[in-house]
Each structure stands twice: as C-alpha cells, then as structure tokens.
Amino acid sequence: MSKNLLSFEEALQRLLDGAHPVTHCEQVPTQAALGRVLAQGLRSSIDVPPLDNTSMDGYAVRCADLDSPGATLEIAQRIAAGSVGHTLAAGTAARIFTGAPVPAGADAVVMQEVCAIEHGKLTVDHVPKPGEWIRRRGEDIATGAEVLAAGTCLRPQELGLAASVGAANLTVFRRLKVALFSTGDELAMPGEPLKPGGIYNSNRTTLHALLQGLGCEVSDFGIIPDRLDATRAVLREAVAGHDLILTSGGVSVGEEDHVKPAVEAEGKLDLWKIAIKPGKPLAFGSVRNDSNGAAFIGLPGNPVSSFVTFLMLVRPFIRRAQGVHGVLATVPRGQRLRAGFDWRGDSRREFIRARINADGDLELFPNQSSGVLTSCVWSDGLIDNPPGCTIAVGDLVRFIPFCELLS
C-alpha cells in the first residue's frame, strides 16, 4: 500500500476520534422516540409479569389433585385476563385464559386440549408437573432491573420494552443536526431541464435519505455554484446551529474543486486518500464562526463512492456523535457466505456490490464502476474484501447486508 494512502481502519479511527457526542437531552413520549438515542438508562419500577399468569388457555389446578390420568375436578371459578380469582380449593379447577393471573393455591395449568367436560365436571387426561404453563412473576423483568442502557438506539422492540414497564416518556439526546449541500455547475434537480453537459443530482437525494434514516435533523442547502466565494458563504451559513456539514463532490484538488480551499479558509481540513474502492478521496475537518463550530465531511462525487463511503465511514461517525454505544455502531455485523464467482483483488480494500442468489451463494453486479448507482439497488449488500485478496468460486467471503448499514 502506498504510504500516501490511509488504511480503512486508520481513516475510521480518525473519524471516530473527531466525533463529539451531543450532550443536550430532552424528554419525549415513548411512542415518539423511534430512532432516538437514550440518554439515561431506564430501570423498571415493576415486575414483568406483575403476577404469576398462564401462558395457555386451560384450567388452573393443584398437582396434588391430579396424580393419575383421568382424574375429575369441579370447575369452581372462571378467570379471564384482567381479573383476579380467589384461592383454589382442593378438588377444584379454575377455567383460565391466556394472560390471566394464576389463583393462589394452584401450582399448574393444564391445556384445554387435554381436558374434557362432562356433566359439569372436568376430566383431565394428563398428569401435570408443578409450574406447567405458568409464567412466573418477574421472570421477564424484575423490579429495579435496568431495562435499557444509556446509548441505546431505540427501535420498535426497545420502545415496546419501555412501554411494558410503564415508561410513558424517555430521556433522549437531541437529534444530530446536519447541514447538507452539493457542489457542481453540472448538477440539476429532478424536474428541472438538463442543460448540455448536465446531470441530475442523485447524491443529494441519497444522502438526505441516509441522514433521515439515521434520525438526523437535516438542513438542505441545495446545489452550490462552483465558485470559491459561494462555497465559503454557504459554509459560514451552515455552521450556525449544526453539528456536521456534509457535502459531496468538489473535494479533489482540481481548478473547479473549491470545497478544500473554502473549508481551509473557514476552518481546517485534512484531505485523505483512503485505500478503499470505491471511494478513495474523503475530506474531514471543521468549520468555525465566532460562537461555535461544526465538523465537516466531504464525500467523493461519484454516486456509488458517495454511498459506500457514507455507509462505511460517515455512519459510524454519526452514531458516535449521536451518543450510541456498542461496537456494532461502528463495526457492522457481517456473515460468511460462499462466493459464486471468481474475482481478482485490488491493492485497496474493496466493497463489492453483490446479492444472494436462490442457492444462497453470492453473485456480483456485472459493472462495479463507481458511477453505476444501479448496482446499489440490485444488490443486497457489500462484500468486504481485504486488499490484494483473490476470490475463487466456493470461497467464503465476508458479506455485510445493507440492513446492517442503513440503521
């Protein structure tokens, strides 16, 4: 590897070291907390379940009354979910429904499928064991237990868990505020006519959606003309009230690439060449005004390069800045799958667009160019291929599904 190229690991660590987690907290209703990051751990004030209850429709019984199949009991009470029965007397059973509290004196529940009722009497063709089909008080969550740790990104299942202990509100970090813009006189937005030499701006739409998917509050500053003064002006505007400024395009050193000198004039910037494919150029720094500052990340302009570098490098930075804890926030889970193709490796670490075929093997999109956004729609995820690694049919490779990278 050239000494002028950063490894993927080096670039990621520099980004993570430069991510400053937000500290401001707010309380939001639990039902409105999807995608937020928990700022304070949540402890339960109750046992879940709050009482011993049945996991089946059937009959609450005393095991001592059923020492052989075919025993007969009197049905003495009926207990539905939401009601509480009375102490079960010897020689009796209670009709009980899923979720209902098990009455005192009962030590098992028999399923209705092994029971018969004749002449008002219950016959049980089963010998139950103590505790059968009973969910014990607190077996899921005990009073005082930490239900959710600080730094948890709240998915539907975490919100349901919070609701199960009666948490109407949660204390979360404020949303990360991101300013987004693109540079390039050739760019047009969908719905606008294309001038000669023009292209539609896909990066702006892709990055906006990626940021929203991570729960960011996005301010879209649009397409900035290829002029140094215009780029400096939008940076001065964007730094106010934002944690991160994210751009695509213009981070190289050509005569029409004004992002680098503009950021250097308004703050500081490192321009990295990273040993990854697609990707390679990435800018990281900061922009300041008299009262505050914002981190700056400049992505490459090619649409696949922009997409992949966001997923593999910007996403971990954002998760760290949002206050998310845990290694999976920075190192997504991969799986080992069999290659259904041959591949000659590059000297750089490659992120190859692939999908899982009907046999469970990976197949490649035929055109891996950094300009072919179709490959990202066709694919199920990325093959993470180490530098210089040749792949043969049947080899096991590390595959990262997009579902691990888009949340």
C-alpha positions as CSV (number, residue, x, y, z in Angstrom):
1,M,0.0,0.0,0.0
2,S,1.3,3.5,-0.8
3,K,2.5,5.5,2.2
4,N,0.2,8.3,0.9
5,L,-2.9,6.2,1.4
6,L,-4.7,5.7,4.7
7,S,-6.0,2.3,5.5
8,F,-9.7,1.9,6.1
9,E,-9.1,1.3,9.8
10,E,-6.9,4.4,10.2
11,A,-9.5,6.6,8.5
12,L,-12.3,5.2,10.6
13,Q,-10.4,5.7,13.8
14,R,-9.6,9.3,12.9
15,L,-13.3,10.0,12.2
16,L,-14.4,8.4,15.5
17,D,-11.7,10.3,17.4
18,G,-13.1,13.5,15.9
19,A,-16.8,12.8,16.7
20,H,-18.0,14.8,19.7
21,P,-21.2,13.3,21.1
22,V,-24.1,15.6,21.7
23,T,-24.9,16.3,25.4
24,H,-28.2,18.1,25.4
25,C,-31.1,15.9,26.5
26,E,-34.9,16.1,26.2
27,Q,-37.9,14.1,27.2
28,V,-40.1,12.7,24.5
29,P,-43.2,10.4,24.6
30,T,-42.2,6.8,24.3
31,Q,-44.3,6.4,21.2
32,A,-42.4,9.3,19.6
33,A,-38.9,8.1,20.4
34,L,-38.3,5.8,17.4
35,G,-34.7,6.2,16.2
36,R,-33.7,8.4,19.1
37,V,-30.7,7.6,21.3
38,L,-31.4,7.0,25.0
39,A,-29.5,9.5,27.2
40,Q,-30.4,7.9,30.6
41,G,-30.7,4.2,31.3
42,L,-34.2,3.0,32.0
43,R,-34.9,0.9,35.1
44,S,-38.2,-0.9,35.8
45,S,-40.4,0.1,38.8
46,I,-42.4,-3.1,38.4
47,D,-42.1,-6.9,37.9
48,V,-42.9,-8.1,34.5
49,P,-45.2,-10.1,34.5
50,P,-46.6,-8.4,37.7
51,L,-48.2,-11.7,38.8
52,D,-47.9,-15.4,38.1
53,N,-50.0,-15.9,35.0
54,T,-50.9,-18.6,32.4
55,S,-49.3,-18.8,29.0
56,M,-52.2,-21.1,27.8
57,D,-56.0,-21.3,27.7
58,G,-56.9,-24.1,30.0
59,Y,-57.5,-24.9,33.7
60,A,-55.6,-23.9,36.8
61,V,-55.2,-26.9,39.0
62,R,-53.5,-28.3,42.1
63,C,-51.0,-31.0,41.1
64,A,-51.8,-33.0,44.2
65,D,-55.4,-33.5,42.8
66,L,-54.1,-35.0,39.5
67,D,-51.8,-37.9,40.4
68,S,-53.1,-40.1,37.5
69,P,-54.7,-39.5,34.1
70,G,-58.5,-39.3,34.1
71,A,-58.9,-37.5,37.4
72,T,-62.1,-35.5,37.8
73,L,-62.4,-32.0,39.3
74,E,-65.2,-29.5,39.9
75,I,-64.9,-26.2,37.9
76,A,-65.2,-23.6,40.7
77,Q,-64.4,-20.3,39.0
78,R,-63.6,-18.6,35.8
79,I,-60.6,-16.2,35.4
80,A,-60.2,-14.0,32.3
81,A,-57.2,-11.7,31.6
82,G,-57.6,-8.6,33.6
83,S,-59.4,-10.2,36.5
84,V,-58.2,-11.9,39.7
85,G,-59.6,-15.2,41.0
86,H,-59.9,-16.4,44.6
87,T,-57.9,-19.2,46.3
88,L,-58.3,-22.5,44.6
89,A,-59.8,-25.2,46.9
90,A,-58.7,-28.8,46.9
91,G,-60.5,-30.9,44.3
92,T,-61.4,-27.9,42.2
93,A,-60.1,-26.3,39.0
94,A,-60.4,-22.7,37.6
95,R,-61.2,-22.1,33.9
96,I,-58.4,-19.7,32.9
97,F,-57.4,-17.8,29.8
98,T,-54.0,-16.7,28.4
99,G,-52.5,-13.9,30.5
100,A,-54.9,-14.3,33.4
101,P,-53.3,-14.4,36.9
102,V,-53.0,-17.9,38.4
103,P,-55.1,-18.1,41.6
104,A,-53.5,-18.8,44.9
105,G,-53.4,-22.5,45.7
106,A,-52.9,-23.5,42.0
107,D,-49.5,-24.8,41.0
108,A,-50.0,-25.7,37.3
109,V,-52.2,-25.1,34.3
110,V,-53.4,-27.9,32.1
111,M,-54.1,-27.1,28.4
112,Q,-57.8,-27.3,27.4
113,E,-56.7,-29.8,24.7
114,V,-56.1,-32.5,27.3
115,C,-59.4,-31.9,29.2
116,A,-63.0,-32.9,28.7
117,I,-66.1,-31.6,30.4
118,E,-69.0,-33.9,31.1
119,H,-72.0,-33.3,33.3
120,G,-70.4,-30.2,34.6
121,K,-67.2,-32.0,35.7
122,L,-63.7,-31.5,34.3
123,T,-61.8,-34.7,33.4
124,V,-58.0,-34.2,32.9
125,D,-56.2,-36.8,30.8
126,H,-52.8,-35.6,31.9
127,V,-50.6,-35.6,35.0
128,P,-49.1,-32.0,35.2
129,K,-45.8,-31.0,36.8
130,P,-45.6,-28.1,39.2
131,G,-45.2,-24.8,37.3
132,E,-46.5,-26.2,34.0
133,W,-47.7,-23.4,31.6
134,I,-47.2,-20.8,34.3
135,R,-45.2,-17.6,33.7
136,R,-43.7,-16.5,37.0
137,R,-43.9,-13.0,38.4
138,G,-40.8,-11.1,37.3
139,E,-39.4,-13.8,35.1
140,D,-39.0,-11.3,32.3
141,I,-38.1,-8.2,34.2
142,A,-37.5,-7.8,38.0
143,T,-38.2,-4.6,39.8
144,G,-35.1,-2.3,39.7
145,A,-33.5,-4.1,36.8
146,E,-32.0,-1.9,34.0
147,V,-34.3,-2.4,31.0
148,L,-32.4,-0.2,28.5
149,A,-28.9,1.2,28.8
150,A,-27.9,4.7,28.0
151,G,-26.6,5.0,24.5
152,T,-29.2,2.6,23.1
153,C,-30.6,3.5,19.7
154,L,-34.4,2.9,20.1
155,R,-36.0,0.5,17.7
156,P,-39.6,-0.7,17.8
157,Q,-38.7,-3.5,20.2
158,E,-36.9,-1.2,22.6
159,L,-40.0,1.1,22.7
160,G,-42.2,-1.9,23.3
161,L,-40.0,-3.0,26.2
162,A,-40.1,0.5,27.7
163,A,-43.9,0.5,27.4
164,S,-44.0,-2.9,29.2
165,V,-42.6,-1.3,32.3
166,G,-44.9,1.7,32.1
167,A,-42.5,4.3,30.8
168,A,-44.6,7.0,29.2
169,N,-41.6,9.2,28.4
170,L,-37.9,8.6,27.7
171,T,-34.9,10.9,28.1
172,V,-33.0,11.0,24.8
173,F,-30.2,13.0,23.3
174,R,-31.3,15.8,20.9
175,R,-31.1,15.0,17.3
176,L,-27.8,15.5,15.5
177,K,-28.2,18.5,13.2
178,V,-26.6,18.1,9.8
179,A,-26.2,20.7,7.0
180,L,-26.1,19.1,3.5
181,F,-25.1,20.6,0.2
182,S,-23.7,19.6,-3.2
183,T,-21.3,21.4,-5.4
184,G,-21.1,21.4,-9.2
185,D,-22.4,23.6,-12.0
186,E,-23.3,20.5,-14.0
187,L,-25.9,19.4,-11.4
188,A,-29.7,19.8,-11.8
189,M,-32.5,18.6,-9.6
190,P,-35.2,16.2,-10.8
191,G,-37.9,18.2,-12.6
192,E,-35.5,20.7,-13.9
193,P,-34.4,20.6,-17.6
194,L,-30.9,19.3,-18.2
195,K,-28.5,21.8,-19.9
196,P,-25.8,20.5,-22.2
197,G,-23.3,18.5,-20.2
198,G,-25.6,18.5,-17.2
199,I,-26.6,15.5,-14.9
200,Y,-29.3,15.1,-12.3
201,N,-28.1,15.3,-8.7
202,S,-28.6,11.8,-7.2
203,N,-26.2,12.3,-4.2
204,R,-28.3,15.0,-2.7
205,T,-31.4,12.7,-2.6
206,T,-29.4,9.7,-1.4
207,L,-27.6,11.4,1.3
208,H,-30.6,13.2,2.6
209,A,-32.5,9.9,2.9
210,L,-29.5,8.2,4.6
211,L,-29.3,11.0,7.2
212,Q,-33.0,10.9,7.8
213,G,-32.8,7.1,8.2
214,L,-30.2,7.6,11.0
215,G,-32.5,10.0,12.8
216,C,-30.7,13.2,11.9
217,E,-32.3,16.7,11.6
218,V,-31.3,17.7,8.1
219,S,-31.0,21.2,6.6
220,D,-30.6,21.0,2.8
221,F,-28.7,24.0,1.4
222,G,-29.1,22.7,-2.2
223,I,-26.5,22.9,-5.0
224,I,-23.8,25.5,-4.6
225,P,-22.1,27.0,-7.7
226,D,-18.5,26.1,-8.5
227,R,-17.1,29.3,-7.0
228,L,-14.9,29.8,-4.0
229,D,-16.9,32.8,-2.7
230,A,-20.2,30.9,-3.0
231,T,-18.8,27.9,-1.2
232,R,-17.3,30.0,1.6
233,A,-20.6,31.8,2.0
234,V,-22.7,28.6,2.5
235,L,-20.1,27.2,4.9
236,R,-20.5,30.4,7.1
237,E,-24.3,30.0,6.9
238,A,-24.2,26.2,7.6
239,V,-22.0,26.3,10.6
240,A,-24.7,28.1,12.6
241,G,-26.8,25.6,14.6
242,H,-25.3,22.4,13.0
243,D,-23.1,19.7,14.3
244,L,-22.0,18.4,11.0
245,I,-21.6,19.8,7.5
246,L,-21.8,17.1,4.8
247,T,-21.0,17.6,1.1
248,S,-20.5,15.6,-2.0
249,G,-18.2,16.5,-4.8
250,G,-15.5,19.2,-5.1
251,V,-13.1,17.6,-2.6
252,S,-10.3,16.9,-5.0
253,V,-7.6,19.4,-6.0
254,G,-8.7,20.4,-9.5
255,E,-9.2,24.0,-10.6
256,E,-13.0,23.7,-10.2
257,D,-12.9,21.9,-6.8
258,H,-13.5,24.8,-4.3
259,V,-14.5,22.9,-1.2
260,K,-11.0,22.3,0.0
261,P,-9.8,25.9,-0.1
262,A,-13.2,27.1,1.2
263,V,-13.1,24.9,4.3
264,E,-9.4,25.8,4.9
265,A,-10.4,29.5,4.8
266,E,-13.3,29.0,7.2
267,G,-11.7,26.4,9.5
268,K,-9.3,23.5,8.9
269,L,-9.3,20.4,6.7
270,D,-7.5,17.2,6.1
271,L,-7.8,15.7,2.6
272,W,-7.3,12.0,2.8
273,K,-6.7,9.4,0.2
274,I,-8.0,6.1,1.6
275,A,-7.1,2.7,0.4
276,I,-10.6,1.6,-0.4
277,K,-12.5,1.0,-3.6
278,P,-14.9,2.6,-4.4
279,G,-14.1,5.8,-2.5
280,K,-10.5,6.9,-2.0
281,P,-10.9,10.7,-1.6
282,L,-12.5,12.0,1.7
283,A,-12.2,15.3,3.4
284,F,-12.5,15.7,7.2
285,G,-12.2,18.9,9.2
286,S,-14.2,21.6,10.9
287,V,-15.7,25.0,10.2
288,R,-15.9,27.7,12.8
289,N,-17.5,31.1,13.4
290,D,-17.2,33.4,16.3
291,S,-19.5,31.4,18.6
292,N,-19.5,27.7,17.5
293,G,-18.1,25.1,15.2
294,A,-19.3,22.1,13.1
295,A,-17.5,19.1,11.9
296,F,-17.0,18.8,8.1
297,I,-17.0,15.7,6.0
298,G,-16.6,15.9,2.2
299,L,-17.6,12.8,0.2
300,P,-16.5,11.9,-3.3
301,G,-18.9,12.9,-6.1
302,N,-19.4,9.6,-7.9
303,P,-22.7,8.2,-6.6
304,V,-21.5,4.8,-5.6
305,S,-18.4,6.2,-3.9
306,S,-20.5,8.7,-2.0
307,F,-23.0,5.9,-1.0
308,V,-20.4,3.4,0.1
309,T,-18.1,5.9,2.0
310,F,-21.2,7.2,3.8
311,L,-22.2,3.7,4.9
312,M,-18.7,2.6,6.0
313,L,-17.3,5.8,7.4
314,V,-19.8,8.6,7.9
315,R,-22.4,6.3,9.5
316,P,-20.1,5.3,12.3
317,F,-19.1,8.9,12.9
318,I,-22.8,9.9,13.1
319,R,-23.6,7.1,15.5
320,R,-20.7,8.1,17.8
321,A,-21.8,11.8,17.6
322,Q,-25.3,10.8,18.5
323,G,-24.2,9.1,21.7
324,V,-24.8,5.5,20.5
325,H,-22.8,2.9,22.5
326,G,-21.7,-0.5,21.4
327,V,-19.2,-1.9,18.9
328,L,-22.0,-2.6,16.3
329,A,-22.5,1.1,15.9
330,T,-19.0,1.2,14.3
331,V,-18.4,-2.3,13.0
332,P,-21.4,-3.7,11.3
333,R,-22.1,-7.4,11.6
334,G,-21.1,-9.5,8.6
335,Q,-21.8,-13.0,7.6
336,R,-19.6,-15.6,5.9
337,L,-21.2,-16.6,2.6
338,R,-20.0,-18.6,-0.4
339,A,-18.8,-16.8,-3.5
340,G,-20.4,-17.9,-6.7
341,F,-17.8,-16.0,-8.8
342,D,-14.1,-15.5,-9.4
343,W,-12.5,-12.2,-8.6
344,R,-9.1,-10.7,-8.9
345,G,-8.4,-8.5,-5.9
346,D,-7.3,-4.9,-5.9
347,S,-4.4,-3.4,-3.8
348,R,-7.1,-1.5,-2.0
349,R,-9.8,-2.8,0.4
350,E,-12.9,-3.4,-1.8
351,F,-16.6,-3.1,-1.1
352,I,-18.1,-5.1,-3.8
353,R,-21.8,-4.9,-4.6
354,A,-23.4,-8.4,-4.5
355,R,-26.6,-10.2,-3.8
356,I,-27.7,-13.6,-2.5
357,N,-29.0,-15.9,-5.2
358,A,-31.5,-18.7,-4.9
359,D,-28.8,-21.2,-3.9
360,G,-27.6,-19.0,-1.0
361,D,-24.4,-18.0,-2.9
362,L,-23.3,-14.5,-3.7
363,E,-23.4,-13.2,-7.2
364,L,-21.9,-9.9,-8.4
365,F,-23.4,-7.0,-10.3
366,P,-21.6,-7.1,-13.6
367,N,-20.5,-3.5,-13.6
368,Q,-18.7,-2.4,-10.4
369,S,-18.0,1.1,-11.6
370,S,-18.3,3.9,-9.0
371,G,-20.7,5.7,-11.3
372,V,-23.3,2.9,-11.6
373,L,-25.9,3.5,-8.9
374,T,-28.0,0.7,-10.3
375,S,-25.6,-1.7,-8.6
376,C,-26.6,-0.5,-5.2
377,V,-30.3,-1.1,-6.0
378,W,-29.7,-4.5,-7.4
379,S,-27.5,-5.7,-4.6
380,D,-28.4,-7.0,-1.1
381,G,-25.2,-5.6,0.4
382,L,-21.4,-5.3,0.2
383,I,-18.6,-7.9,0.1
384,D,-15.8,-6.6,2.4
385,N,-12.7,-7.8,0.5
386,P,-9.3,-7.3,2.1
387,P,-6.5,-5.7,0.0
388,G,-5.0,-8.0,-2.6
389,C,-7.4,-10.8,-1.9
390,T,-8.3,-13.0,-4.8
391,I,-11.7,-14.8,-4.6
392,A,-12.5,-18.1,-6.3
393,V,-15.8,-19.8,-6.7
394,G,-16.7,-21.6,-3.4
395,D,-14.6,-19.3,-1.2
396,L,-16.2,-17.9,1.9
397,V,-16.3,-14.1,2.0
398,R,-17.5,-11.5,4.5
399,F,-20.8,-10.1,3.3
400,I,-22.4,-7.1,5.0
401,P,-26.2,-6.8,4.3
402,F,-27.5,-3.3,3.7
403,C,-29.9,-3.8,6.6
404,E,-26.9,-3.7,8.9
405,L,-25.7,-0.4,7.3
406,L,-28.9,1.5,6.9
407,S,-29.9,1.7,10.6
